[in-house]
Amino acid sequence: MKYFDELKRSMEWLAQQPNTLFIGQAVACPGTAMSNTVKDINPDQLVELPVAEEMQMGMSLGLALDGKVPISIFPRWNFLLCGMNQLVNHIDKVDVMANGKFQPKLIIRTGIGSVDPLHPQFQHVGDFSDAVQSMCSTVEVIRLEEPEDIFPAYKRAFLRDDRRTTICVEYGDYYNQK
């Protein structure tokens, strides 16, 4: 099993589940390595957005409150930083603020940018997994370090019955290395 193949299999499995939507940049249009993992998914499930990360995270929360399960794709942690207000102050806290009446489930997909064969510079290769996990009380951050970690993590993120949000962190260098 290869890293990229497991990502593609996971996205295709998620696409078969009820109420899932894929939302983000380079989702319906090519543009990142992640784009290739959703290219065979029904276009009606792909919501292409401009580079507006806070808006994307807010839309993802709205979709989840409406009963959808958004797979919100941020190609790099560095881009996801722009959506931290929505993640930390709203998504992570909505269950507590609503006394358990709203328990949206989101799957957030992000990555640590690849440095091989070309280093894209440091604004694209950050890993903020530990920092974000420490800021959140209801969001779980899972690093996908090995191919065999991928499918179980995405399946668990969808099937979990505690309605928690899951951030799955991919490694760009592993797309072609593992």
C-alpha positions in Angstrom: 0.0 0.0 0.0 1.3 3.4 -0.9 0.7 6.7 0.8 -0.9 8.5 -2.1 -3.1 5.4 -2.9 -4.3 5.2 0.6 -5.3 8.9 0.5 -7.2 8.5 -2.7 -8.9 5.4 -1.4 -9.9 7.3 1.8 -11.3 10.2 -0.1 -13.3 7.9 -2.4 -14.6 6.0 0.6 -15.7 9.3 2.2 -17.4 10.3 -1.0 -19.6 7.2 -0.7 -20.8 8.1 2.8 -24.0 10.1 3.3 -23.9 13.9 3.5 -20.2 14.3 2.7 -18.9 17.4 0.8 -15.3 18.3 -0.1 -14.6 22.0 0.3 -11.5 24.1 -0.3 -8.9 25.3 -2.7 -8.0 23.1 -5.6 -10.8 20.7 -4.9 -12.8 20.9 -8.1 -9.8 22.2 -10.1 -6.3 20.9 -10.2 -3.6 22.8 -8.3 -2.1 20.8 -5.5 -1.1 17.2 -4.8 -4.3 16.8 -2.8 -6.3 17.6 -5.9 -5.3 14.3 -7.4 -6.9 12.4 -4.5 -10.3 13.8 -5.2 -10.3 14.0 -9.0 -12.5 10.9 -9.5 -15.2 12.1 -7.0 -18.6 13.2 -8.2 -18.2 16.9 -9.1 -21.5 17.6 -7.2 -19.7 16.8 -4.0 -16.8 19.2 -4.7 -17.1 22.9 -3.6 -14.2 25.0 -5.0 -13.4 28.1 -3.1 -11.0 31.0 -3.5 -8.1 31.5 -1.2 -10.2 32.7 1.8 -9.4 30.3 4.6 -11.4 31.9 7.4 -14.5 32.0 5.2 -13.9 28.3 4.2 -13.7 27.3 7.9 -16.8 29.2 8.7 -18.6 27.7 5.7 -17.5 24.3 6.9 -19.0 24.9 10.3 -22.2 26.1 8.8 -22.4 22.9 6.6 -21.8 20.7 9.6 -24.5 22.5 11.7 -26.8 21.7 8.7 -26.1 18.0 9.0 -23.4 17.7 6.4 -20.0 16.2 7.0 -17.6 18.6 5.3 -14.1 17.4 4.4 -12.5 20.8 4.5 -9.2 20.8 2.6 -6.3 23.2 3.4 -3.3 22.1 1.4 -0.8 23.3 4.0 -0.9 24.0 7.8 0.4 27.5 6.9 -2.8 28.2 5.0 -5.0 26.7 7.7 -3.5 29.3 10.2 -5.7 31.9 8.4 -8.8 30.0 9.6 -7.7 29.6 13.2 -10.3 32.1 14.5 -13.1 29.9 13.2 -11.4 26.7 14.3 -10.4 27.7 17.9 -13.1 30.1 18.8 -16.1 28.5 17.1 -15.7 24.9 15.9 -13.9 23.8 19.0 -16.3 25.6 21.3 -19.7 25.3 19.7 -20.6 22.2 21.6 -19.8 23.8 24.9 -21.5 27.1 24.0 -24.6 25.3 22.9 -24.8 23.1 26.0 -24.5 20.0 23.8 -27.3 20.9 21.4 -25.0 21.4 18.5 -22.3 18.9 17.9 -21.0 19.4 14.4 -18.6 16.9 13.0 -16.0 18.2 10.5 -13.0 16.5 8.9 -10.2 18.9 8.2 -7.5 17.8 5.9 -4.2 19.6 5.9 -0.6 18.9 5.2 3.0 19.6 5.9 4.4 20.8 2.6 7.0 18.7 0.8 10.6 19.9 0.6 11.8 17.4 -2.0 12.6 17.8 -4.8 12.1 21.6 -4.4 11.9 23.5 -1.1 8.9 25.9 -1.4 10.3 28.0 1.5 9.3 28.1 5.1 5.8 29.6 4.7 4.7 26.3 3.2 6.3 23.6 5.4 5.1 24.3 8.9 3.8 21.7 11.2 1.5 23.2 13.8 -0.1 20.0 15.0 1.0 20.2 18.6 0.2 23.9 18.9 -3.3 23.5 17.5 -4.0 20.4 19.6 -3.0 22.3 22.7 -5.4 25.2 21.8 -8.4 22.9 21.2 -10.5 20.8 23.7 -12.9 19.1 21.3 -10.7 18.9 18.1 -8.4 15.9 17.6 -5.2 16.3 15.5 -3.9 13.1 13.9 -0.6 12.9 12.0 -0.7 10.4 9.1 2.9 9.2 9.2 2.5 5.8 7.5 0.3 4.6 4.7 -1.4 2.1 7.0 -2.4 5.1 9.3 -4.4 6.8 6.6 -7.6 4.9 5.9 -8.3 4.0 9.5 -7.9 7.7 10.5 -10.3 9.0 7.9 -12.8 6.2 8.6 -12.6 6.9 12.3 -13.1 10.6 11.7 -16.3 9.9 9.8 -17.7 7.2 12.0 -16.8 8.6 15.4 -20.0 9.0 17.4 -18.7 11.8 19.7 -19.2 14.2 16.8 -15.7 15.7 17.4 -13.9 17.4 14.6 -10.8 15.6 13.3 -7.8 17.2 11.7 -5.8 14.7 9.6 -2.3 15.9 8.9 -0.6 14.6 5.8 3.0 14.7 4.8 3.6 16.1 1.3 7.0 14.4 0.9 5.4 11.0 1.5 3.1 11.2 -1.5 6.0 9.9 -3.7 8.3 8.5 -1.0 6.2 5.9 0.8 
